[in-house]
């Protein structure tokens, strides 16, 4: 595969500018500063960094709002920016600077829409605790919301599973290794096996992964002080619609009766959007007009859609260019052609929403 220089076409300036600024969670300030200045240069009436550190651009001054919320942070691990055979490699190309850049460019292409404000937000901290999205959730009341996440240019993401994290800690009195007494590590291992068995039973009659509970073991540690030994598991779970974090924590306590279960982080409920809305219809029409055959996808991860859609109570979906199987991988890349197609689709959606729903 031959390597080519980075594209000089101005239509990729937003995408390249974001990818050239490495911004793992907690280190987004440089990318935010650049994006704010870039949005001003694209004609956004307002562009600023808010109190949470998000980059915000506002196009138009109408009473009704469309919010396009992407995230500007990435997971750690810088990938040298390069272009090979029309594929742009770089950290965040897919998750999710590519989708964010497409939102920025689509709104800039149309300019102000009479009666509307189009608000594009590059949120911080999505890969950790979503501080950026939690900040904006109570501060806007949009009529429509589009979350910038990879779905491929011809598909719309309708839902994400929920998530919950917990520490499971077992303690036991120290005993001789030749005794038959259960150690804390053995107790913790027994808890994890019981969690897996319970999830397997729950999932048995649920064929779709989106409807299943998916527990994961993300950390383990153990130690002792001469009198007591302990073992700790960090357990995560992806939760389906209809099974919330509190139900999961209650179940964990039942499964791990002789261990301590401590919830951690911010639990998130699953979210599924309605199909029959003006927003979804606008996407279907715009994708078809761009030569695609539209489809829907339900994702087994979690995104800022789970947080803001319930708070805003408006039609909301996730959309953006890129193959989400490349999220967080060393081979993260985005096809330039797909990026252009996604910008076309998003511009078409914004135009259709403003025309069909009036002011």
N, C-alpha and C positions, 0 to 999 in steps of 0.2 A: 504494500500500500504506500503510495507516494505521499510525501508531506508537502503541503502547499502553504504559502504565507497566509496570515490571518486576513479575512476578508476586509476590503477597504470600502465596500458599499455602505453608504450612510444609513441604510435601513437596518443594519446590524449594530449601529453605534451603541444603543442602549444595552444590548446583550453583551457586547464585548466590554463595555465600560464596567458593568457589574462583575463579570467574570475575572477581569484583571485585578479586582480588589478582593483579596482573600478576606473572608469575614465569618469565621466560625462563631458560634454563639458566645456572646460576651465581648466580641471584638468587631462589632459592626459599624463603629462610628465613622471610619474612613469611607466605607461604601455608602453609608447614609448621607454624609456630607456631599459626596460626589453626585448621588442620585438627586438630591434636592436641587443642586445647581443645574444639573442636566434637565430636570423637568422645567425649570424656569426657562432654559434655552429653547425648549420645545413649545413654549407658549402657554404653559399652565398659568392661570391667573394668580394662584397662590401655590407656594411650595415651601415647606418648612419641616424642621424636625420637632416632634412633639415631646411632651414631658417624659415619655417612656423611652425616647430615642428612636421612634419610628420615623421613616421618611413619608411625608404626606404631600400629595399634589392634588390640587382642586382645579378642575376645568369647568367653567360656567358658573352662573350665580343664581340658577333657578331654585324654586322651593322644593322640588322633588330630588331625591338622591339615588344614585347607583354607586355602590361601593365595590371596588375591585381590590381585594385584600390578598396580597402575596406575602412571602417572607424573604427577608434579605440575608438572614443568617444561614449557615450551612453546618454540617457536621465537620469535625476536624479532619485534617489530612489534605494538604494542598496538592492539587494535580496541575502540572505545568500546562498552560494554555497552548493548544496547538489545533490546527485544522488539517484533517486528512480526508481526502475524497469527499468533501462536503460535510464532514462530521466535525463538529466543534467540541473538543475535549476540554474539560475544566471542572473544578469543584463547584457545584451548584448549577451546572448547565441544565440538569433535569430538575433537581430538588434544591431550590425551586426558583433560581434566578431567571431561568428561561421563561417560565410562566409569568413571573413578575414583570420582566422586560416586555413581554408580549402585551400585558395589560397597559403598561406605560405607553407603548407605541400605538396601540389601538385608539386610546383616548386622544392622543396627540394628533393622530391622522384626521379624526373627525372635527376636532376643535369644539368650541362651546355648542351645546345643544339647547335650543330655546326651551326655557322652563325647567331645566335640569342642572344639577351639579353632578359631575362625574368625579368621584373621589378615589384616587389610587393610593394605596398604602403599602409600603414596604415594611412589614412588621419585623421586630427583633425577637430573638429568643424562642422561636417556634420549636427548634430542635431540643429545647430543654423544658421550660415551664410555661411557654407561650405568654410571657409577660406583656409583649406588644399587643397581642390580640385581647388579652384581659383588660388592657388599658382602653382600647378603642370601643369595646363592646357596649359600655353604657353611654358613650359619647356621640354616637351616630344613630339615626333612625332611618335607614334606607328603605326605599321601595323594593329594591332588588339588590342581591349580593352575589358576587362571583369570587370564589376563592381560587387563587392562582396555585394550582397543584397539577403535576403531570397526569394527563389522562389519554394522551395521543390527541392529535389535532381533530380527529373525527369522532371522538367519544366524549360523553359528559359523565362526570362522577356524581351519582345521586346520594351516596352515603358512605360513612365510615363506621367501623366498630368503635366501641368505647374502650377505655383502658383503666386499669387500677394497679397500684403497686403496694407492696407490703413487705415488712421484715417479719420473718418467722424465727423466733429465738427459743432454743431449747436449753435448759440447764439441768445438770445432774451433779450429785455429790461425787467427788473423785473416788474411784475405786481401783483396786489392783487390776492390771490388764489380764490376769489369770482368772478373775472372778467372772460370774455370769451376769453381773449387773449391766444394764444398758447404759452406754455412754451417751453424752449429749449429741455427738456426731451421728450415732446410730439412730437416736430419736429424730433428729432432723431429717435424716435420709428416709426414715419411715414416714414422716409427714409428707415429704415430696412424692413418695410413691403413692400415698393415699390421695394426694391432690390429683395426680395423673389418672389414677383409677376412677376417681369421681368424675373428672372431666370426660373421660372416655365413655362412661355410662351416660352422661348428659348428652353427649354428641351422637350416640349410637343411631338414633332415628332422624338425625338432622344431616341431610346430604350436603347442603351448601356450606362452605367454610364460613360465609358471612353469618350464618345462624349458629355457629358453634362457639364454645368457649375454648380459648387457646392459651393455656398457662405456659409460662416460660421461666426457667431458672437462670437469673442474670447475675448472681453472685453468691458466694459461700465463703464462710470464714469460721474459724474455731480457735479456742484457746482455753487456758485454765490457770488458776492462781494458787494451786496446791490444795485447795479445799473444795473448789467447785470447777467443773469444766462446762463450757458453753459451745454452742454451734449456732450459726446464724445463716439463714437463707434470705436472698432478695428475690422475691417472687413477683412476676408481672403477669397480667392476664389481659387478653383482648376479649371484649365482652360484646355479645350480640344485642340487637334491639330486644327490649323486653326483659333484660337481665342487667340491672344497674349495679354500680359499684357497691352500694350498701348491702345488696343481696349477696354479692361476692364475698365481702368481708364477713358477713354472718356465716356463710358457708365455710370459709377458711377457719373460723373459730370452732365450728363444729367438727371439722376434719382434724384439726390440730389441737385437740382439747388439752393435751398436756404440754403445750408450748405457748408462748406469748406471741400474738399477732398484733403488729403495730402498723396501721396504714401510713403511707408516706406520699409526699407529692400532692398533686391535684388529680383526683379521680375524675373521669370524663365519661359521660353517657354516650351511647351510640346515637347516630343521627341518620335519618333517611329522608330525603326530599320527596315531595310530591312530583309526579310526572306531568300532570295536566295543569301547567301554569304558563302564563305568558313568557316567563323566562326560559323554560324548557322548550316551548314552541319556537321561540326566537333562535335558540341554538340549533334545533333540528332544521329549520329553514335555512339558516346561514351556512351550516355544514353542507347541505345539499346544493346550495347555490355555488359553493366552492368546489363542487365535484366529488364530495365524499358521501359515504353511506353511513349515516349517524348511528351510533350505538350507545348503550348505557353500561356503566360499570359500578359495582359496589366494592369498596376496598376494605381489606382486613386490617389496615393500619388506622391511625387517628390523625386528624388535622385540625387546623383552626376553624374549619367548618363546624365541628362539633360544639365549639364554644360560642361563636357569634350567631349562628343561625337561630338557636333557641332564644337568645337575647333579643334579636332583632325581629323575629316573628314574621319575616318576609320571605318570598320565594328566594331560595339560595341553592347554588350548586357549586361544584369545583370543576375547573377546566384549565388546561394548559398543554403546551407541546411537551413531548418527551415520553420515554418508556419508563414507567415507574419501577420496573425490575432493575434498573440501573441506579436507583436511589442509594446513596451512601457507599457505592462501590468504587474501586480504583479505576474502573473503565467508564465512568460517567461521561456521557457525550450526548449531543443533540444535533440532529440533522438540520442544516440551515434551511432547506426547503420546507421542512415541517414547521419551523419557526415562522416563516413567512405565511404559511397557510393558516396557522393559528392566529396571527395578527389579523388576517383577512376575516376570519370567522368572528373574532371578538369585535372588530369594527362593525361587522354586519349585525351582530347581536345588539350592540349599543344603539345603532341606527334604528333597528326594528322596534326596540323597546320604546324609544322616544317617539316614534311615529305611530305605533299601534295603541299606546296607552294614553296619549295626549298629555295635557298639562294640568 
